[in-house]
Amino acid sequence: MRGLKLTERFKSTQVHALYSSDTSAISETSKRSRYRIQSFGSKSKSRINSISGIDKNLPFPLPSSDSLEPPIDPYLKPINLVETLSDIYSRLENCPRSQKPLLCIEQYSLLRCLGDLKLLRRCLQTARENADDIPTKIVLSAWLRFERREDEFVGVSSMDCNGYMLECPKANLASGYSPCSVASRCQCLHQPNQDIITISEESVNLPDEESDVSFCIGHEEINCVRYKIAALSEPFKAMLYGGFAESQMRKIEFSRNGICPEAMRAVEIYSRTKRLDLFCVETVLELLSFSNRFCCEEMKSDCDAHLASSVGNLEDAAFLIHYALEERASLLVGSCLQVLLRELPNSLYNSRVIKIFCSSEAKGSLATVGYASFLLYYFLSQVAMEESMASKTTLMLLERLGECAVEKWQKALAFHQLGCVLLERKEYKEAQHYFEAAAEAGHVYSMAGVARTKHKQGQPYSAYKLISSIIFEYKPAGWMYQERALYNIGKEKSFDLDFATELDPSLSFPYKYRALAKAEEKQIKAGILELDRIIGFKLSPDCLELRCWLFISIEDYKSALRDIRALLTLEPSVITSHGKIKGKYLLMLLIRRVQPKSLADCWMQLYEQWSSVDDIGSLAIIHQMLENEPGKSLLEFRQSLLLLRLNCQKAAMRSLRLARNHSSSIQERLIYEGWILYDTGYREEALARAERSISIQRSFEAFFLKAYVLADANPDPVSSSNVIQLLEEALKCPSDGLRKGQALNNLGSIYVDCGKLDLAKECYSNALAIRHTRAHQGLARVYHQKNQRKSAYDEMTKLIEKAMNNASAYEKRSEYSDREMAKSDLDVATQLDPLRTYPYRYRAAVMMDEQKETEAVEELTKAINFKPDLQMLHLRAAFYESMGDLALALQDCQAALCLDPKHTDTLNLYQRTQKSS
């Protein structure tokens, strides 16, 4: 408890099934389409007129099924992910610490295809923990900050320290390895302010009697102490004390050495005081240049450090980095880069910043001071791609990434992403070249890009043959059949798409195609049901949009409005239907067709949908409530909880950030900051935020946050007792039934863990009394603990009957029935949500009990191929061990540990298998 960009756009060759204007808008390509819509009859005409009546100037196109295309995913997608993860874990386990950061980034690039933000963040954290050079520290720290999107926090500067070593700006500029972990606190916030050292005018000004040499610049003479100037560098020592004429001179002509009188006075003062804080930035820059010309290493180092400490904002960084590069002041370059990177993505819209990063010449300048790395351009290009896949900036950054690529995986990634960007820009020939280069570097999935670009260039048969050869050569994967379906027709196309869904049910394109194909056969409701299948377990924005259009076509404006509100929650700036209609504008048009609700009605409906476990409906209602009360932090927090439950992590964090920014008090802001810190791995700091909030004002949410963090961190009896007290305190504070139901449910769960079944039953009953439907599951657990399996089964049946999303309820009910009934329930759970892993594990365990070893492994393998889950990998490794296949057991253990290196059961199995092999 507690966005995806629309990559599939509707193409221009659409059949305007819901557009009442001139049919000449239908292209010749659409007319030739095998599945084009001939007519919706008189009823359809009335629907069209009704829809067009909303706004006669706005078309509502329904795309042709043959115009749809799936995206080419812009990340690495290994042909055998388990084997690849096993290999990288083995290398991480045996490599020296200095190589770990780059290996962790390779791991990050491989795990991106799983879409788990916490896994990716852990990779970045581990990389930063092992970093020992300044350029790597700077990039990884900025990347961690970007993943949390602190740039969206109101009142937070890019250079603010969050109190932890991994992201501390000052710690990043310290060279060398410093042992640290996610929980390691930095000292910069606790260091006392250093006393400002004052220096008298007499100390700054050199008395005439101490001067024994003067440097003449123009008409001015700068009096100096000869041995102090000589001590600045070997060249000065040789000039002033060696065999040169200047060693005998009292006055030395210095006008042609590129330094002004003011700067030379600064040199003289520095030679005696070693102070730079007496001078302005421009003077210190002159001293830096002077140091380089005369090899004054100590002064150069001091100038470098002083200027680096003065970089505080984007303007400073963009101004100073050019001087830093010219003078090869590496610490100043690092300090400037740190600001530019921590200001992402906003800094990418600054023309001066673009010049620093994007050209080959700029990369060369960065390389001279050791900052032009694959890691730097990987980070920059990922940010740019999130902002705009087709921009010139994105293209140039990816070109620099390709130039920095050395290892095969780096070249595969850079070339594949270049192909994706060029495909988006409709530069098909160049895209094909890069996809082929990525495939040559060993990335088989890039062949889908090659096929797509061939198809775009009028070579569909060549594309078909290419993908067919891949299917023949490699182990079948869902994306292969999905891609080949684009170049197929009729039954063969349908077969390929159905088989793609069987191999990988998470692919959204086959569902969309089948839905539109049904709509073209005048079976629009059947098309909606097809989309319901995937939306039920994967909230895909493109599927939500398409379902919205289908609801419009049957005049179900209420359902269409629900879907567009849910879509806008995921993607607030979405532009629908091939970039023609803004989501917010479509929302405005649909609102006119649906009776408005008062705030009280919205709260009533939210209770209804929350209790019926209708998460999408709840999202839509909260979106409407926020429309009436924009910036209401309580609602934005509720929105984030729903999004987390729907596994929409990015959107959830965005809502949580908005709640934090719009909070009306310090104690409320501390709660939302606590949740953000908890979700990004900073548990201790989350706990501290909760405690500070409670110290200001006792509130339900503050106690609930503290209880939640403690329960997750320390599941021991003492901690459980503390959690119980905190939840009891939370329930004494004002809140609404939705949140109190959750608190009662959590409290009941702790009571069950502690063996206090009667108290647990009371909590669950109270939760049900305020319509917290999920409490049925807890009550079933209580009955099961009391050996009342029939009552437990009946309780779960009630949940199944009430909940709209009930795959988990079927899964849980299977625990309270006999083997045959359990198998039936789990089959239903898999049908409703094929991404749930417990049913596969259960069926596999049953097969092993029945001595069907091969079938058991195949059952797990089927699911692992599209969802390499930790528990399934562990179980398959245990099966392989029992079968005596230790090599495959080791491989699965390593792949599982790549997902969670601290998983105790897998570690034990891994060590046992290593000893046996």
N, C-alpha and C positions, 0 to 999 in steps of 0.2 A: 504494500500500500504506500501508500503515502499519498529539416525539412527537405525535406527533400524538394529539390526544384522539379518543376514539371518537365522532365526530360523527354517525354513522349508528346510531341505537339501534333495537333491535327493538321494534315497537309492541305495544301491549297486546292488539290483535286478532290473536293468534298462534294457529296450529294447534299444539297440544301433541303433535307427532308422536312425541315420545320420552317422554311422560308417561303413566304407567300409571293415574293416578287418574281420578276421575269425568269423563266426557266433557262434562259441563255446563260445564266450564271453557272449552270452545270457544264463542266468542261468536257471536251471530247474524250479525255482519258476516263472520266467517270462514266460516260455513256457506254464505253466499251467494257467497263468493269463487269466481271462475271456475277458479282453479287450486288449490283446497284439496286436501289429501291425504285420500283416502277411507279407505285402509287399507294397511298394510304387510304384511298377511297374518300367518300364524302365525309365520313367522320373525321378522317385525318385533316381534310381541308378546313373543317370547322375548328379543329385544334390549332391549325396553323394560323387561321385568322384570329383566334383568341389570343395566341401568344404574341402575334405581331401587333395586336391591339395594345399591348403594353407600351410599345414604342415602335412606330412604323418605320423609323429610320434604322432600327437595330435588327440584324438577322440573327437567327438562332440555328446555326448549322449543326447537323448531326453528321459526323464524319463517316465516310465509307469504310467498311472493314478492311478493304484492300489498300486504303491509304495510310493505315496505321503502321508504325515501325517501333520496335523496341529500341532503347538506347544502347550504345556501346559503352559499357561501364568504364569510367576513366581511372581504373586502378588495376593492380596485378590480380590475376585470377589463375592460380596454378592449376595444371591439369590433374595433379594429385596433391591436394592440400595437406592431407595427413602426413604423407611422406616428406613434403617440404617443411612443415612445422617440426617434424621429428629431426630433420637435418639441422635446422637452425637452433633448436634447443641443444643438440649435441655440440654444436660449435660454440654456443654461448657458455656451455658448461665447461669447456676445455680451453677457451681462448684467454690470453692475458687481459687484465683489466683495461688497458689502454685501447683495446679493440672493441670493447663492449658497446660504447655509444653507437658506433656505426652499425653493428650487428643488431642492436635494439631498433634502429631506424629501419633496417631491412625487415625485421619482425613486424614493425608497425605497418609497413607497406603491404605485407602479406595478410595481416589481420584486418585490413580495411574492408575486405570483401565480406566480413562477418557483420559489420555495422555496429559493433559494440563499443560505445564511446569509452567505457571504463577500461576495457582491455587496451585500447589505444592510448589512453592517458597513462596507464601503468607502464607501457613501453617507453613513453617519453620521460616519465619520472626515473625509470631505471637508467636510461641513457644519460640523463642529467646527473644522477648520483655518481656515475663512473667517469664523468667528463673531467679532464685535467688541463685543457687549454682554454684560453679566454674566448676565442671565436665559437667553439662548440658550446660553452656555457651560455653565452649570450643568445645564441639561436634557440637552444632548447628551453631556456627560461622564458623567452618571449613566446615560444610555441605553446608552452603550458598555460601562459597567461591568455593567449588568444583562444585556446580551447575552452577556457572558462568565460570568454568574451567580456573581460573586465572593462574593455573600451566602452561598454554600454552602461557601466555603473555611473550614476550621477554622483558628483563630488569626489571622484577618485582620479588621481593623476596617473599617467602612464608610468611614472617613476616612483610611485608609492610602493613601499615594501609591505608585503602581507605578513611578515614576521617569520617566514620560513626560508631556510637556506637555498632551497631549490629554485626559488624565484626572486631572491634578493638581488637588486641591481648592483649593490656594492660588492657582494660576494662574487658576482659574475666577473668582475674586473680584477680579481685576485688570481694570479697565475698559479699553476700547480694543482695537484689533486688534494681536495679536502674531504675527508670521510663525512658523508651526510646521508640522510634518508628522508623520506617524505615528512617524518615528524621532527626533523632537526630544526631547531629554532636558530635564527640569526641573531646577532648581537647589536645590529645597528640601531634598533629601537630602544635599546637599554643602555647604550653608551652615553655617558654624561657629555654635555656640550663642552668642548675644549675651550679653555680660557683664551680669549683673544690676546695675543701678545702684542703689546704696544711698543712702538719704537720711536725714540725721540728724534726731532729734526736734526739735532747735533750728531746723532748716530748715523743718520742717512747721509748727511752732507760730509764730505771728506775735508778735513782741515788741510789748509795749504801746506803746512809743514810736513804732512805725511805723504804728500804727492811727490813721486819721483819720475813720473812719465805722463805725458799728455798725448791724447789722440786728437788730431785736428780734422774736423769734418766741416768743410766750407769755411766759414769765418769763426766757427766756434771751437773752443778747446775743452776737452773733457779730461780733467785731472784724475789720474789713477795711481794705484799702488802697483809697482812693477811686478812684485813677486805674486801678488794676488791674481793679476791677469794671467801671468805665466802659469799659474796653477790650474787654469781652466782647461788647458789641453796641451798636448805635445807640440803642435805647430806654434802656439803662442810661446811656449817655453823656449823653443828653438829660435824664434824670432827675437825674443827679448833677452836671452842669455846665451845664444849660440854665436855662430860666426857671421851673422848677418849685420849689415850696417845699422839696423834699428837697435841692436843691443847697446850701441854707443850713443844713441840719440836721446835727447830729453823730450823732443817733440816729434811725433810720428804722423806723417800725412796718411789719413785713413778715408779720404773722401770717396775713393773709387771702390769701396768694399760693400756697397749696397746696404748701408745702415744709416739711419738718421741720427742726429745728435741726441734726441730724447731717448732713443733705444740704447745708444752707447752709454748714456748715463745709467740706464737700467742695468747694463752689463757690469758697469763699475760697482753699482750698489750690490748687485747679486754676488759679485766676486768677494765682497766683504761680509755680507749678511746671510747669503744663501736664501733670501726671501724673494718670493714672486707675488705675494698677495698685496704688495704695494703698488702694483701696476695694473693698468687696464688690459683687457683681452687683446686688443690690437698690438700693444707693446710686447706682450708675452709671445704673440705670434711672430713678431720680428726677432725676438730672442731665440725662438725655436729655429727659424731660418738661419740666423747667425750661428747657432750651435752646430747645425749641419755643415755649414761652410768651413768652420774652423775646428771641427771634430771635438767639440766640447761635450763629451758624452754625459757627464753628470748634469750639466745645465740642460741638455736636451731631454734627459730623463725627467728632470724636475718640471720642465715646461710641459712635457707630454702629460705628466700626472696632474699638474695644476689645471691645464686646459680641459683634461678629461673630467675633472671634478666640477667644472663650470657648465657642462652641457646639461641643460635642464628641460628643454622643450624642442619641438620639431623645428622651429625656426633656427635655434642655435645649432642643432645637429646638421641641418641642410647647409648652413653657412660654413661651419667649421670643418666639415668632412673633406672639402676640397683642399684646404690647407694641410690637413692631416695626411691626405694621400700624397700630396706633392712633397711633403717633408718626411714622409714615411714614419709618421708618429703613430705607432701601432696601438698604443693605449687610447689615444684620442680617437683614432678610427673606430676602435671597439666601443668607446663611449657613445660616439655619434650613431653608430649602427644600432646600438642597444635602444636608443630612443626611437629611431626610425622603425625598428621591428616591434617595439612595444606599443607603437601608435597604430599598428595595422588593425583593420584594413584601411583606416582613414588616410594614412600616409601614402597609399598607392594612388590617391587622387591628387597628389601634389606633383606638379611637373618637374620640380627640381629633384624630387626623390626618384622619379621615373628615370631621369638621366643618370642617377647614381648607380642604378641596378641593371638597367635594361640593355644597354649596348655592349658589344664585345669589348670596346675600348674601356668602358667602365669596369667590366669584369676583370680585365687585365690589370687595371690600377689596384683593384681590391686584392688581386692575386699577389702583387708585389709586397703586400704587408701581411699575407697569409689569411685573408678573410674570404676569398672567393672559393667557396667549397660546394660540393654537392648538397650538403646539409642546408646551407643557406638558401640555395635556389630551389631546393625541394620545398622548404617552408614557404618561401615567397610565392612559388607557383601554385601551391595548394590554396593559399589565401586568395590569389587572383582568380583561380578557377571557381571558387565559391562565389566571388563577386560577379564574374561574367566569364562564361566559357568561351565566348567568341571575341573578346576584346583583343586589340593589338598588344596591350600590355601583357596579357596572359601568354600570348604567342611568343613574345620576345623573351619573357622569363623562362618559358619552357625550352626555348632555343639555347639559352645560357645553361639551363639544367643539363641538356644533352651534351654541351661542351665540357661540363664538369664530370660527366659520367665516366667511370673507369671500369667498374665491375659489370658483369653481364646483367645482373638484376637491375642495376642503375640505368644501363642503356635501354633495357627492355621497358622500364617504367617511363623514362623520359620520352622515348620514341612513341610508345603507345599513347601517352597523354597528348603528345604533339599531333598524332593522328586523330584523336578525339576532337581536339580543338579545331583542326583544319576541316574535319567533317562537319562540325557545327557551323563553320564559316563557309561551307559549300565549296571549298577548294579541294575537289575530290582527287585530282591527280597527285597533288602534294601529300594529301592524307594517306593515299595508298602507299606512297613511297615510305612514309614513316611507319605505317602498320607493318609493312614487309620487313623493315629494319628491326622492329620490335620482335617479330616472329623469328627472324634470323638470330636474335639474341636469346632465343629459347622460350619466348612467351607465346604459347600456342593460341591462346584466346585472341591475340591480335589478328589471327587469320579471319575472325569474324569481321573485323574492320576492313581487311583486304577485300573480302567478299562484298561487303556493303558498298565500298567505293567502286568496285567493278559494276555492281548493279546500278549505281547512280550514273555511271558513265555508259549505260546502255549495254551491259554485258551480263544479263541475268543468268544465262546458261553457264557461263564461266564461273559465276558466283555459286551456282547450284553444285557444279562439279567439285569445286574447291571444298565446300563444307561437307559434301558426301565423302570425299577422300579423308577428311579429318575424322568423321564418324567411323569410317572403316579402320583407320589406323590407331585411334586412341579409345580409351574406355569411355563409353557414352556419357554425356552430361546434358543436362536440360538445355543449356544455352545453345548447344550444337543443333538440336532438333528445332528449337525456336528460330534460330537463324535460317536454317534450311527451309522452314515453312514459308519464309518471305518470298522464296524463289520457286515455290510449288503452287499448284492449283488443285481445286476439287478435293476429292477424298484424301489424296496424298497430303495436302496441306493440313486438313483436319487431323489426320493420323499423326503427323509430326507434332502438332500443337498439343494433342492429347498425351502423346508420349513425353513431351517436354514437361507437362504438368505432373505426370507420374514420376519422372526423374527428379524434378525440382518444383514442388508445389508453391514455392515463394515467388516464382516468376509471374509478374502481373500481366504481361502482354497476351498470353494465351486466353486468359479470362476475358480481357477486353475484346479480343477478336471474336471469340465465341458469342459474347453479348451483342456485339454489333451485327454479327451474322444472323442471330435470332431476330434482332430488330428489323433487319432487311427482309426477313420472312414473315413480318407482321406479328412476331411473337415478342413484343416489347417487355411484357411482364416476365417472360422466361429469360430475357436478356438481363433484366434487373436481378433476378434470382442468381444468375451466373456471377454477377459482380458481388452479390451478397456473400457468395462462398469465400472469396478472398478477403473482402473487407471484414468478414467475421473474425479473421485471425491476423490480418496484416492491414493496417490503416494506410493504404496507398493513396496519395493525393490524386494521381491520374485516374485511378478507379473511382474515387469519390466524385471527381468532376464529371466523368462519363455517366455515372449513375444519376447525377443531377440532371444532365441533359435528357436522359431517358425518362425521368420522372416528369420533366417539363412536357415531353411529347405525349404523355397520357394525362396531362393537366393535373397531376398530383403536385401542386405547388407547395404544399406544406412539407412534403418529404424533400422536394428539391431545395426548399429554403433551409431545411435542416442540414442537408449535405453541403450547401455552399457556405453555411456558417462554420461547419466543421472544417471545411477546406481552408477557409480564411484564418481559422485558429492555427492550422499547421503552417500556412504560407500567407501571411497578411498582405503581401503585395502581389499575389498571384494574378496572372493574366491568362484567361482561359481561351480555349478554342483558337489555336494557332496565332496567339498574340493579338486577337481582335477585340476582346472584351475584358475589361478589368473586373476582377472578382467582386470588388466593392460596388461597381456599377450594376452588375448582374444582381447582387444582393438587393440593391435599392429597387430594381424593377420587380423582383419577386415579392418584396415586402408589400407592394401595392395589391398583390393578389391574395394575401393572407390576412385574416383578422388579427389586429394587434392585441398584445397581451399587456396587462398592467404588471407592475413589479410584484404585486402579491400573487398574481396568476403565475408569474415566472417561478417564484419560490415554490409554489405548490407543485408545478410541473417538474421542477428540479428534484423535489422529494420523490415524486412518482417515478421518474426515470432512474434516479439513484437507487431506489429500492428494487426496481426491476432489472438492475444491472445493465442498463442501456447507456453505455459510456459515450457513444457518439451523440445520442440525443441529449445527454447531460452537457456535453461540450457545446452543442448548439444553443442550449438555453443560457449557459453562462456567457456565451458570446453576445447573445441578445441583451442580457443584463448589463454587460460591460458597455454596450452601445448606449444604454440609458444612463449608466453611471460610469463614464470613462475614467480610468485611472483608479478604480476602487481596488485597493491592494488585496483585500480579503477574497474577492472574486478571482483575481489573477492567481492567487495562491491555490484556490480550489481547481482552477484550470490546470495548473502545473501538476497537481495530484492525479487528475484524470489522464493527462498526457503521459505521465510516467506509467500508469497502469496499462495504457495502450502501447507502451514501448516506443513512444515518440520522444526520445531523450532530448534532442536538440530543441524541439518546440517547448518541452517542459522547462528546460533551463531558461529559455527566453521569457516565458511567463513568470518564472521565479525572479528573474532579474527585474522585470517590470514591477512585480509586487514590492521588491526591495526599494526600487526608485520612487514608487508612489506611496510608500508607507507614511502614515501620518504622525508617527512618534518614534523616538529612538528605540524604545523597547520592542516595538513591532519590527523595525528595520533589523534589529539584532536577530530576531527569530528567522527572518528570511535569509539573512546572511549565513546563519547557522546551517540552514538546509542546503544552501549552495556549497558551503564548505564541506558538509557531510557527503554530498553527492560527488564531490571532486576529491575525496580521499582524506580530508583534513578533519578527522574525528575529534581530536582533542580541542581544536579551535572551535569546532561546532558546539562542543560541550561548554566551552568557556562563554560563547555567545549566549547560550541558553541561560547559564547561571547569571550573567550580567543582566539579561532581560528580566529574570525573576527578581533580582535585587532592586530593579527600578520599579517593577509592578508585577504582581502575581497574575498570571494569565494562563488560560487553558493551553494555548499554543506553545508557550515557553516550557511548561511542565511536560507537555507531550513530546516536544523535541528532545528534551533531556532524557526522558524515559526511553525514547526510540533509540537514541545513540548508545545509551548504556546497555540496553537489551541486545543490541547488535554486537557490541564490542566485548562484553564479558558475560557469557551465559552460565555463570556460576551461582550457587545459592545465595551468597551475600548480595551479588548484583541484582538477582531476581527480587530479593526483598526490597532493595532500593527502588527498583522499577515499579513494584506494586505500590509503594508509598507515593511515588511521583504521579502515577496514573490516578490514584485516589485523590491526590491534590488537584490534578487537572479537572477531574469530574466535579469538584466543588466550585470551580470557576465558571463564569458565564460562557456559554457557547451554544451553537445550534445543535439540533438532533443529528445532523449528518456527521459532524465531528465527534459528538459524544458517543454515537454508535460505534465509531471506529475505536475510540478509547476503551469502551466496554469490551469490544471484541478482542483487543490486544491484552487487556487485563485478564480476560477469561483464558487466553492462550497461556499466559504466565502461570496462572493458577493450575492449569492442567499439567504444565511442566513440573510444578512443585507438588503435584499429587493432591491438591485441594479441589476435588471434583465438585463438591456441592457449591462452593463459592464460584467456581467456573460456570456451573450451570446457571446460577443466579445472574451472573454477568451477561451470559449469552441470552437469557430470557429477557432481561432488561433491554438489551440491544434490539432484540426482535420486536419488543413492545414499541420502540421508536422507529421501526421499519428498516433496521439495518439487516437486509436480507442475507448478507454473507455470514451472519451469525449462525445460520442453520448448519454450516459446515463445522463450526466450533462445537455446537451442541451435539452433533453426530459424533465428534471425537470423544466427548464426555461419555456418551452412551457406550461407545466402543470400549473405553477404558473400564467401564462397569460391566463388561461382557454382555451388553444388550445390543447385539449386532442387528437384530430386526429393527429396533428403534433407531439405530444409527442409519440404517439403509433408508428407512422411511423419512428421516430428517433430510437426507440428501435428496430424496425424491421431491420434497417440498421446494428445495432450492432449485432443482431442475425445472420445476413447473413455473416458478416465479421469475427466474433469471433469463434475460434475453440472450446474453452471452454465457452459455452454460457448458462449454467443453470441459472446463476445470471441474465442474460439478459431477459430470459423468465420470471423469477420471477418479475423483475422490470417492464416489459411491462404489466404485469397483473394489475398494478395500474392505467393504462390509458385505460382500456377497460371495457365493461359491465361484469356483473357477470358470464355469461356463458363462454365468451371468456377468462375471467380471470381464471376461473376454469380450462379451457383447458390448458392455459399456465402454470399454477401451477402444473398440472398433468405431463406435459412434464418436468418441472423443477425437480420434485421429481424423475421421471424416470432417468434423467441425473445425478442427485445428491441427493440421498435419505437422505443425512445428513443435507441438508438445512432445517431449521426449520420453516421459514415463511409460506411455503405452508400448512403445517399441522395446523398452528395457524389460517390461513385464512379459511381453510375448516371447522375447528371446530367452528369458529365464525359464519360462515354462517349457520351451523347446529343449533347453539344456537338461532339464529334469527328465524329459522324455527321451534323452540320449540322441536327440537330433542336433548334433553339434554344428553341422554345416548350415542347416536351416537357421539356427540361432544366430550364427555369425552373419548370415545374409540379411536377417531382419534388422540387425544393428547397422550393417554396412549401408543398407538402403537409405536409412535416415542420416547417417554420418556423411554421406555423399552430398547432401544439401544443407546439413546443419551439424558440423563437427563439434558436438557438445561434450563437455568435460566428463559427465557421468557416463555417457555412452562409450566414449573412448576408454574410460577406465574399465567398464564392464567387458568390452570386447578384448581388452588386454588380458583380463582375468580368464576369459574363455580361451584365448590363445595359449595362456600359460598352462591351463588344465589339459589342453590338447597336445602340449609338448612343442608348440611352435614358438620358441622363445624369441626368435628374431622379430616376428610380427608383434609379439607381446611388448618387447622393448620399444618398437616403433610407436605403438599406440600410447605407451606410457610417456614417451618423450613428447608426443604431440599434445597429450593432455596437460603435461607440465608446462608446455609452452603457453597454454591458456591460463594455468594457475600453478606457478612453481612452488606454492606452499601447500598444495592439496595433500594432506597427510596420508590418506589411503593409497593414493597413486604413488607417492614417494616410497611407501613401504613395499608396494608391489614392484616398483622399479628396482629397488635395491635387492629384493629377493630374486628377481629375474636375472639381474646382473650377476649375482653369485652363482646362479644355476647354469648360466650360459658359458 
